[in-house]
Amino acid sequence: MSEAVPDDHPIILFDGVCNLCNGFVQFVLPRDTAGTFRFASLQSDIGTALLAEHGLPTDELESIVLIEGDDCYVKSSAVIRIARLLGGGYALLGPSRFLPRRLRDWAYDFVAARRYRWFGKRNQCAMPPADVDVGARFLE
């Protein structure tokens, strides 16, 4: 990973203008009580650099991406891995990784293609809640 990006925590890259994606981040934050995850929008310089570093397109913002060390998860695989890392009841989503990826990603793509229409879009990236240590959890 680039020197400016810490590699000791998994990083969730998300579409910063998508209400559904921001909702997902707002869902993860209070459940990640150990502060495991770091976050960056796909539109940010760090997000773009991480995508390029992992051989992912930097101009197609269609997926949640999880960067975990040298491993990179996209679409349904990212959601499943995040759920497993959250633990507790969310880890029950883990066995769904045994479903064919093609089927999982078809469902993911179906929602992703309609996310702006169904959930709306912001003009700019949303700010995290006031009780979150932005400097520690969100990468600039």
C-alpha positions as CSV (number, residue, x, y, z in Angstrom):
1,M,0.0,0.0,0.0
2,S,1.1,3.6,-0.5
3,E,3.0,5.1,2.4
4,A,0.2,7.6,3.3
5,V,-2.4,4.8,3.7
6,P,-2.2,2.7,6.9
7,D,-2.3,-1.1,6.1
8,D,-3.0,-2.3,9.6
9,H,-6.8,-2.0,9.3
10,P,-9.2,-3.1,6.6
11,I,-10.4,-0.2,4.4
12,I,-13.9,0.1,3.1
13,L,-14.2,2.2,-0.1
14,F,-17.7,3.4,-0.8
15,D,-19.5,5.7,-3.2
16,G,-19.5,9.0,-1.2
17,V,-22.5,10.5,-3.0
18,C,-24.7,7.4,-2.9
19,N,-27.3,7.4,0.0
20,L,-27.4,3.6,0.1
21,C,-23.6,3.4,0.3
22,N,-23.5,6.1,3.0
23,G,-26.2,4.2,4.8
24,F,-24.0,1.1,4.7
25,V,-21.2,3.1,6.3
26,Q,-23.5,4.5,8.9
27,F,-24.6,0.9,9.6
28,V,-21.1,-0.4,10.0
29,L,-19.7,2.4,12.2
30,P,-21.6,1.8,15.4
31,R,-21.3,-2.0,15.0
32,D,-17.5,-1.8,14.6
33,T,-17.0,-1.2,18.3
34,A,-13.3,-2.3,18.1
35,G,-12.6,0.4,15.4
36,T,-11.4,-2.3,13.0
37,F,-12.4,-0.6,9.7
38,R,-11.1,2.6,8.0
39,F,-13.2,4.3,5.4
40,A,-12.6,6.3,2.2
41,S,-14.9,7.4,-0.6
42,L,-14.2,6.0,-4.0
43,Q,-14.1,9.6,-5.2
44,S,-11.2,10.6,-2.9
45,D,-7.6,10.7,-3.9
46,I,-6.9,7.8,-1.5
47,G,-9.8,5.8,-2.9
48,T,-8.7,6.3,-6.5
49,A,-5.1,5.4,-5.6
50,L,-6.2,2.2,-3.8
51,L,-8.4,1.2,-6.7
52,A,-5.5,1.7,-9.1
53,E,-3.0,-0.1,-6.8
54,H,-5.3,-3.2,-6.7
55,G,-5.9,-3.1,-10.5
56,L,-9.5,-2.0,-10.2
57,P,-11.1,0.6,-12.5
58,T,-11.0,4.1,-11.1
59,D,-13.8,5.5,-13.1
60,E,-16.6,3.0,-12.4
61,L,-18.0,3.6,-9.0
62,E,-20.4,0.6,-8.9
63,S,-19.2,-1.3,-5.8
64,I,-18.3,-1.3,-2.2
65,V,-14.6,-2.4,-2.0
66,L,-12.8,-3.9,0.9
67,I,-9.0,-3.7,1.0
68,E,-7.6,-6.0,3.6
69,G,-3.8,-6.1,3.4
70,D,-3.0,-7.4,0.0
71,D,-6.5,-8.8,-0.5
72,C,-9.2,-6.9,-2.3
73,Y,-12.9,-7.8,-2.2
74,V,-15.6,-6.2,-4.4
75,K,-19.4,-6.3,-4.6
76,S,-21.0,-9.2,-2.7
77,S,-17.7,-10.6,-1.6
78,A,-16.9,-7.3,0.1
79,V,-20.2,-7.2,1.9
80,I,-19.8,-10.8,3.1
81,R,-16.3,-10.3,4.3
82,I,-17.3,-7.1,6.1
83,A,-20.1,-8.9,7.8
84,R,-17.7,-11.7,8.9
85,L,-15.2,-9.2,10.3
86,L,-18.0,-7.5,12.2
87,G,-18.7,-10.8,13.9
88,G,-21.7,-11.6,16.1
89,G,-24.9,-12.2,14.2
90,Y,-23.5,-10.6,11.1
91,A,-21.0,-13.4,10.7
92,L,-24.0,-15.6,9.8
93,L,-23.9,-14.0,6.4
94,G,-20.5,-15.8,5.9
95,P,-21.8,-19.1,4.5
96,S,-23.5,-17.2,1.7
97,R,-19.9,-16.9,0.3
98,F,-20.5,-20.5,-0.9
99,L,-23.3,-19.4,-3.2
100,P,-22.0,-18.9,-6.8
101,R,-20.4,-15.5,-7.0
102,R,-22.1,-15.0,-10.3
103,L,-25.5,-15.3,-8.6
104,R,-24.5,-13.1,-5.6
105,D,-23.0,-10.4,-7.8
106,W,-26.1,-10.5,-10.1
107,A,-28.2,-9.5,-7.1
108,Y,-25.6,-6.9,-6.0
109,D,-25.5,-5.4,-9.5
110,F,-29.3,-5.3,-9.7
111,V,-29.4,-3.1,-6.6
112,A,-26.3,-1.1,-7.5
113,A,-27.7,-0.2,-10.9
114,R,-30.8,1.3,-9.3
115,R,-29.3,2.7,-6.1
116,Y,-29.5,6.4,-7.0
117,R,-33.1,6.0,-8.2
118,W,-34.2,4.1,-5.2
119,F,-32.2,5.7,-2.4
120,G,-31.1,9.0,-3.9
121,K,-27.8,10.8,-4.5
122,R,-26.0,13.6,-2.7
123,N,-24.3,16.5,-4.4
124,Q,-21.2,15.9,-2.3
125,C,-19.8,13.2,0.0
126,A,-21.6,13.0,3.3
127,M,-19.9,13.8,6.6
128,P,-19.7,11.1,9.2
129,P,-21.7,11.5,12.5
130,A,-20.3,13.9,15.1
131,D,-19.5,11.2,17.5
132,V,-17.0,9.5,15.1
133,D,-13.3,10.3,15.3
134,V,-13.1,11.3,11.7
135,G,-9.3,11.6,11.7
136,A,-8.9,8.0,13.0
137,R,-11.6,6.3,10.9
138,F,-11.8,8.2,7.6
139,L,-8.8,8.5,5.4
140,E,-8.2,11.7,3.5
